[in-house]
């Protein structure tokens, strides 16, 4: 029998001290989405206690807010804003022209969509060792920074 998905995920993140977060990982945590929530609970526990520092791009912030804004869910908007502002060891660095240049390079060389290129570029700029998310296309294209694809930890 194969290794437990949570144990495999813990093994993958254990050596990391700094990560970028793709939108899916934050959604899975905030909305307790199964079967990913146990992995995200472990990851965000490590972020909260300072074992891992996490970076969230303004792109991720925008993606998190689109649906609640569209549906006028003000309490959810406030909850997301509070989470982003108050969660320990979760950093929200700004985008600048240097990061835009790197995003353009990643888009040109690796073929990422613009939003994903910015998420990866910011993570690289901030010294992240990997990005955690569940975007199969980004994971398969990303050669510059490791992309930890959550679905890879689930039983097939």
Buried (B, 14 or more C-beta within 10 A) or exposed (E): EEEEBBEBBBEBBEEBEBBBBBBBBBBBBBEEBEBBBBBBBBBBEBBBEEBBBBBBBBBBBEBBBEEBBEEEEEEBBEEBEEBBEEBEBBEBBEBEEEBBEBBBEBBEEBEBEEBBBBBBBBBBBBEBBBBBBBBEEBBEBBEBBBBBBBBBBEEE
